[in-house]
Amino acid sequence: MRGSGDATALFWNDKEHSYSDLLKLVDAWSDRLPGYNIGEGTVCGFVADYSPQSCALIFALMRAKAVLVPFTSAIEHELPDYARIAGVECLFRFNSDDTWTFDRFDAPVQNELVAAFRKRSVPGLIVFTSGSTGKPKGILQDCERVMRKFVEERPGWRTVLFLLMDHFGGFNTLLSTFAYRGTGVCLLDRSQESVCRAIERSRATLLPTTPTFLNLLIASRCYADFDLSSIQMITYGTEVMPASTLMKVKEIFPNAQIKQTYGLSELGVFRSKSESDDSVWVKIGGAGFETKVVDNILWVRSEANMVGYLNAPSPFDEDGWMCTGDQVEVRGEYMRILGRKSEMINVGGQKVFPTEIETVLLEAENIAEVTVIGIPHPVMGHVVKAKVSVCRPEDPFELAERLRKFCLERMARFKVPIKFEIVSQDELRNARFKKSRSENTKE
């Protein structure tokens, strides 16, 4: 980074900030932290989005060998529980103008795993995932181990910092952006219009995002109001991509390479290669990562394995393998991810993956977004329900009849939803622009 000089490190508030500017802020934070009594092993939380000051703080904390705990305003109501689990000792809050406030907590109870980790004298990272139980699990990562994958020189991108920094994917994107001396494009918010405007003004070349956001972008049609021709690559992950969505994205961005990524907070982000831009088949692996498939379930092993869960048993077997819970089909070197086994719906003994039905429904007229879940049934055990958002108002009864007929022409009867519910787009996703399946009943 220090060799990058006047090259643009961040595009924030419609202004470019050079690497020299950013590193001056990093040095200022390094000088400032001892005054806050922050040093090696300090568990330091911060509530922020990407900005010059927050990004500088991240590097200063890593330099100080502290334990970083990033939060975003989207989880404000959960923050006290997360801070307690992590043993957060102090907290910075960043404002929209990049000023900040600071609080110190009185004698927090220290997590045993974190206490043992401090003896390594390396920077740490704590992120949270709900997993399949819905209860927050704290994940401790060794930042030195995470950064090993970025040692090899690669081309830099002008990257839209879409994935939130309190998620491992967002932290990984931030590190890769600066490691390869690229530019991080900060967002005012993550609405479709704001993302498109940021791409146009910054001439961003890389958009890492989620299938859910891409569906919202397609439905909004706001892509037609902006010049998005600078985008050379779109990467997507964190959830299964409907094939119908992938085809529409390719139409909107005909000059962009579209690449599926795969990663877990416990294991890091793997190297991946899509079979083609319009294919949901992907090859996963690369240096430092191994995969195997057991009973159609993907298992992975990584050099970047987490240190451990703060509040849950280890998910690794004695050889370091972790079961992802993702059911896959395999074809040579490539695999197609069908979905989490925990999300599969058992309809009278028949197995149904939500994404299979969602892909069909997204091809129907007037459907902007859809989430399929399983609901209890006294005879069948479970049946399929579809929650849909529409592009324009439509009578619920007529919509249900139309969609039921549309599905019957394209899939087996047991897969056809017995109930359709019209909801807003916000009800179908969470703050990280992933599908929300909170009503899903597990097998």
CORNOR-V983421 format. One record per residue. N is the residue number from 1. RES is the residue in three letters. SS is DSSP state (H for helix, E for strand, L for the rest). OMEGA is omega in whole degrees, 0 to 359 (NA if undefined). D_CENTER is the distance of its C-alpha to the mean C-alpha in Angstrom with 1 decimal. Layout:
n;res;ss;omega;d_center
N;RES;SS;OMEGA;D_CENTER
N;RES;SS;OMEGA;D_CENTER
This chain:
n;res;ss;omega;d_center
1;MET;L;183;25.2
2;ARG;H;178;28.8
3;GLY;H;186;30.2
4;SER;H;172;28.3
5;GLY;L;186;30.6
6;ASP;L;176;30.5
7;ALA;L;184;27.6
8;THR;E;177;24.9
9;ALA;E;184;22.1
10;LEU;E;169;20.5
11;PHE;E;187;21.1
12;TRP;E;181;21.1
13;ASN;L;178;23.2
14;ASP;L;178;24.6
15;LYS;E;178;26.0
16;GLU;E;179;25.5
17;HIS;E;186;25.5
18;SER;E;175;26.8
19;TYR;H;177;26.0
20;SER;H;178;29.3
21;ASP;H;183;28.4
22;LEU;H;183;25.1
23;LEU;H;172;27.0
24;LYS;H;178;29.7
25;LEU;H;177;27.2
26;VAL;H;179;26.0
27;ASP;H;179;29.6
28;ALA;H;177;30.4
29;TRP;H;178;27.7
30;SER;H;177;29.1
31;ASP;H;186;32.5
32;ARG;H;188;31.3
33;LEU;H;179;29.5
34;PRO;H;177;32.7
35;GLY;H;174;34.1
36;TYR;H;182;31.3
37;ASN;L;179;32.2
38;ILE;L;181;28.9
39;GLY;L;183;29.2
40;GLU;L;177;28.6
41;GLY;L;179;26.8
42;THR;L;177;26.3
43;VAL;E;189;23.2
44;CYS;E;177;22.1
45;GLY;E;174;19.5
46;PHE;E;178;18.6
47;VAL;E;188;17.3
48;ALA;L;161;16.2
49;ASP;L;184;14.3
50;TYR;L;178;14.9
51;SER;L;178;18.7
52;PRO;H;183;21.5
53;GLN;H;181;22.5
54;SER;H;178;19.1
55;CYS;H;178;18.3
56;ALA;H;179;21.8
57;LEU;H;180;21.6
58;ILE;H;182;18.8
59;PHE;H;177;21.1
60;ALA;H;178;24.1
61;LEU;H;177;22.8
62;MET;H;178;21.9
63;ARG;H;180;25.4
64;ALA;L;181;26.9
65;LYS;L;175;25.3
66;ALA;L;175;23.9
67;VAL;E;185;21.0
68;LEU;E;176;18.1
69;VAL;E;181;16.4
70;PRO;E;175;14.0
71;PHE;E;171;13.8
72;THR;L;182;13.2
73;SER;H;181;15.9
74;ALA;H;181;13.8
75;ILE;H;184;14.5
76;GLU;H;182;18.1
77;HIS;H;179;19.8
78;GLU;H;187;18.1
79;LEU;H;180;18.6
80;PRO;H;178;22.0
81;ASP;H;179;21.1
82;TYR;H;181;18.2
83;ALA;H;179;20.7
84;ARG;H;180;23.3
85;ILE;H;183;21.4
86;ALA;H;185;20.5
87;GLY;L;182;24.0
88;VAL;L;182;23.1
89;GLU;L;181;26.3
90;CYS;E;188;25.6
91;LEU;E;170;23.2
92;PHE;E;173;22.8
93;ARG;E;182;21.9
94;PHE;E;178;21.5
95;ASN;L;184;23.0
96;SER;L;178;22.4
97;ASP;L;176;25.3
98;ASP;L;167;23.8
99;THR;L;184;26.4
100;TRP;E;171;25.6
101;THR;E;184;27.1
102;PHE;E;176;27.4
103;ASP;E;174;28.1
104;ARG;E;182;29.2
105;PHE;L;182;29.2
106;ASP;L;171;32.4
107;ALA;L;177;32.4
108;PRO;L;177;29.0
109;VAL;L;184;29.2
110;GLN;L;178;27.7
111;ASN;L;183;25.6
112;GLU;H;180;27.6
113;LEU;H;179;24.9
114;VAL;H;179;24.2
115;ALA;H;178;27.9
116;ALA;H;181;28.4
117;PHE;H;182;25.6
118;ARG;H;182;27.4
119;LYS;H;179;30.3
120;ARG;H;182;28.3
121;SER;L;176;28.5
122;VAL;L;179;25.1
123;PRO;L;179;22.1
124;GLY;E;178;19.5
125;LEU;E;175;16.0
126;ILE;E;173;15.1
127;VAL;E;184;11.8
128;PHE;E;175;11.7
129;THR;E;180;10.5
130;SER;L;181;12.6
131;GLY;L;183;13.0
132;SER;L;184;15.7
133;THR;L;184;18.1
134;GLY;L;178;16.5
135;LYS;L;182;17.7
136;PRO;L;175;15.6
137;LYS;E;177;15.7
138;GLY;E;182;15.8
139;ILE;E;178;14.8
140;LEU;E;178;17.0
141;GLN;E;174;16.4
142;ASP;E;184;19.2
143;CYS;H;179;18.2
144;GLU;H;180;21.1
145;ARG;H;180;20.0
146;VAL;H;186;16.4
147;MET;H;180;18.2
148;ARG;H;184;20.6
149;LYS;H;183;18.7
150;PHE;H;182;19.1
151;VAL;L;180;22.8
152;GLU;L;180;23.7
153;GLU;L;176;24.3
154;ARG;L;178;22.2
155;PRO;L;177;22.4
156;GLY;L;180;20.6
157;TRP;L;167;18.7
158;ARG;E;195;18.6
159;THR;E;173;14.8
160;VAL;E;181;13.2
161;LEU;L;184;11.1
162;PHE;L;183;8.8
163;LEU;L;187;5.5
164;LEU;L;186;7.1
165;MET;L;177;9.2
166;ASP;L;176;9.3
167;HIS;L;185;6.1
168;PHE;H;179;7.2
169;GLY;H;178;5.1
170;GLY;H;178;6.5
171;PHE;H;178;9.7
172;ASN;H;179;10.0
173;THR;H;179;10.0
174;LEU;H;180;12.5
175;LEU;H;182;14.6
176;SER;H;179;14.9
177;THR;H;184;15.8
178;PHE;H;179;18.7
179;ALA;H;181;19.7
180;TYR;L;176;20.6
181;ARG;L;176;22.1
182;GLY;L;180;20.1
183;THR;E;175;19.4
184;GLY;E;180;16.5
185;VAL;E;182;16.6
186;CYS;L;184;16.0
187;LEU;L;173;15.6
188;LEU;L;172;18.0
189;ASP;L;185;15.6
190;ARG;L;171;13.0
191;SER;L;181;15.8
192;GLN;H;181;16.6
193;GLU;H;181;19.7
194;SER;H;179;18.4
195;VAL;H;180;15.9
196;CYS;H;180;18.9
197;ARG;H;180;21.2
198;ALA;H;178;19.3
199;ILE;H;182;19.2
200;GLU;H;186;22.9
201;ARG;H;183;24.0
202;SER;H;188;22.2
203;ARG;L;179;22.7
204;ALA;L;180;19.1
205;THR;L;183;19.0
206;LEU;E;177;15.3
207;LEU;E;172;12.5
208;PRO;E;186;9.0
209;THR;E;182;7.4
210;THR;E;175;7.1
211;PRO;H;180;10.4
212;THR;H;178;10.9
213;PHE;H;180;11.0
214;LEU;H;175;13.2
215;ASN;H;179;15.4
216;LEU;H;178;15.9
217;LEU;H;179;16.9
218;ILE;H;183;19.3
219;ALA;H;183;20.8
220;SER;H;183;21.3
221;ARG;L;181;23.1
222;CYS;H;176;22.6
223;TYR;H;181;21.8
224;ALA;H;183;25.5
225;ASP;H;184;26.3
226;PHE;L;176;24.8
227;ASP;L;182;25.3
228;LEU;L;186;22.1
229;SER;L;180;24.2
230;SER;L;183;22.9
231;ILE;L;180;19.6
232;GLN;L;180;20.2
233;MET;E;171;16.9
234;ILE;E;174;13.9
235;THR;E;180;11.1
236;TYR;E;179;8.9
237;GLY;E;179;7.0
238;THR;L;177;5.2
239;GLU;L;183;8.5
240;VAL;L;179;12.0
241;MET;L;173;13.3
242;PRO;L;181;16.7
243;ALA;H;180;19.3
244;SER;H;177;20.8
245;THR;H;181;17.8
246;LEU;H;181;17.7
247;MET;H;180;21.4
248;LYS;H;178;21.2
249;VAL;H;179;18.6
250;LYS;H;178;21.0
251;GLU;H;182;23.8
252;ILE;H;181;22.3
253;PHE;L;186;21.3
254;PRO;L;183;24.2
255;ASN;L;184;24.2
256;ALA;L;170;20.6
257;GLN;E;181;19.4
258;ILE;E;190;16.6
259;LYS;E;175;14.7
260;GLN;E;176;12.5
261;THR;L;178;10.4
262;TYR;E;178;10.1
263;GLY;E;176;9.0
264;LEU;E;180;9.2
265;SER;L;181;9.3
266;GLU;L;191;13.0
267;LEU;L;184;13.6
268;GLY;E;181;11.6
269;VAL;E;184;10.5
270;PHE;E;165;13.5
271;ARG;E;182;15.6
272;SER;E;178;15.7
273;LYS;E;176;18.1
274;SER;E;179;18.2
275;GLU;L;174;21.7
276;SER;L;183;22.0
277;ASP;L;183;20.3
278;ASP;L;182;21.2
279;SER;L;176;20.5
280;VAL;L;175;17.8
281;TRP;E;187;19.4
282;VAL;E;174;17.8
283;LYS;E;185;19.3
284;ILE;E;177;17.2
285;GLY;E;181;18.8
286;GLY;L;182;20.5
287;ALA;L;178;22.1
288;GLY;L;182;21.1
289;PHE;E;176;19.4
290;GLU;E;177;21.2
291;THR;E;170;20.7
292;LYS;E;180;23.1
293;VAL;E;180;23.4
294;VAL;E;181;25.5
295;ASP;L;178;26.6
296;ASN;L;178;23.9
297;ILE;E;182;21.2
298;LEU;E;173;19.0
299;TRP;E;182;19.7
300;VAL;E;175;18.4
301;ARG;E;189;19.9
302;SER;E;172;18.7
303;GLU;L;181;20.5
304;ALA;L;177;17.5
305;ASN;L;177;17.6
306;MET;L;173;16.9
307;VAL;L;178;20.1
308;GLY;E;172;19.6
309;TYR;E;177;18.7
310;LEU;L;189;20.4
311;ASN;L;179;21.5
312;ALA;L;178;21.3
313;PRO;L;179;23.1
314;SER;L;178;22.0
315;PRO;L;185;20.3
316;PHE;E;174;21.9
317;ASP;L;187;25.3
318;GLU;L;179;28.2
319;ASP;L;177;27.3
320;GLY;L;179;23.7
321;TRP;L;177;22.1
322;MET;E;175;19.3
323;CYS;E;183;19.1
324;THR;E;186;15.6
325;GLY;E;179;17.1
326;ASP;E;176;16.0
327;GLN;E;186;19.2
328;VAL;E;165;19.9
329;GLU;E;182;22.8
330;VAL;E;177;24.2
331;ARG;E;184;26.2
332;GLY;L;179;27.5
333;GLU;L;187;24.9
334;TYR;E;176;22.2
335;MET;E;176;20.4
336;ARG;E;182;18.9
337;ILE;E;183;16.3
338;LEU;E;181;17.9
339;GLY;E;178;15.6
340;ARG;E;178;15.6
341;LYS;H;181;19.2
342;SER;H;180;18.8
343;GLU;H;181;17.9
344;MET;L;182;21.0
345;ILE;E;179;23.9
346;ASN;E;181;27.4
347;VAL;E;179;29.9
348;GLY;L;181;33.3
349;GLY;L;177;32.3
350;GLN;E;183;30.5
351;LYS;E;182;26.8
352;VAL;E;174;24.5
353;PHE;L;182;20.9
354;PRO;H;185;19.4
355;THR;H;179;17.8
356;GLU;H;181;21.3
357;ILE;H;179;22.7
358;GLU;H;179;19.9
359;THR;H;179;20.6
360;VAL;H;183;24.2
361;LEU;H;179;24.0
362;LEU;L;176;21.9
363;GLU;L;181;25.0
364;ALA;L;180;27.3
365;GLU;L;172;28.8
366;ASN;L;179;27.4
367;ILE;E;179;24.1
368;ALA;E;181;21.1
369;GLU;E;182;18.5
370;VAL;E;173;19.0
371;THR;E;181;17.7
372;VAL;E;180;20.0
373;ILE;E;174;20.8
374;GLY;E;177;23.8
375;ILE;E;183;26.5
376;PRO;E;177;29.6
377;HIS;E;187;32.8
378;PRO;L;182;36.2
379;VAL;L;186;37.3
380;MET;L;185;34.3
381;GLY;E;174;32.2
382;HIS;E;172;29.2
383;VAL;E;187;28.9
384;VAL;E;173;26.3
385;LYS;E;178;25.4
386;ALA;E;173;23.5
387;LYS;E;186;22.2
388;VAL;E;167;22.3
389;SER;E;186;22.2
390;VAL;E;179;24.9
391;CYS;L;179;25.6
392;ARG;L;184;29.0
393;PRO;L;179;30.9
394;GLU;L;179;32.4
395;ASP;L;185;34.6
396;PRO;H;182;32.6
397;PHE;H;180;35.4
398;GLU;H;178;35.8
399;LEU;H;181;32.1
400;ALA;H;180;32.0
401;GLU;H;181;35.0
402;ARG;H;182;33.8
403;LEU;H;178;30.4
404;ARG;H;178;32.2
405;LYS;H;180;34.6
406;PHE;H;181;32.0
407;CYS;H;181;30.2
408;LEU;H;180;33.6
409;GLU;L;189;34.4
410;ARG;L;183;31.3
411;MET;L;178;30.5
412;ALA;L;186;32.4
413;ARG;H;184;33.7
414;PHE;H;179;31.9
415;LYS;H;185;28.5
416;VAL;L;179;29.5
417;PRO;L;176;28.1
418;ILE;L;180;31.1
419;LYS;E;175;29.5
420;PHE;E;181;27.8
421;GLU;E;177;26.6
422;ILE;E;180;25.9
423;VAL;L;176;23.3
424;SER;L;180;21.6
425;GLN;H;181;18.2
426;ASP;H;180;16.9
427;GLU;H;183;17.9
428;LEU;H;183;15.8
429;ARG;E;174;12.3
430;ASN;L;184;10.8
431;ALA;L;181;10.0
432;ARG;L;180;6.2
433;PHE;L;170;7.9
434;LYS;L;178;7.7
435;LYS;E;176;11.2
436;SER;L;181;13.2
437;ARG;L;187;15.7
438;SER;L;179;17.5
439;GLU;L;186;20.8
440;ASN;L;178;20.3
441;THR;L;184;23.1
442;LYS;L;180;22.6
443;GLU;L;NA;25.3
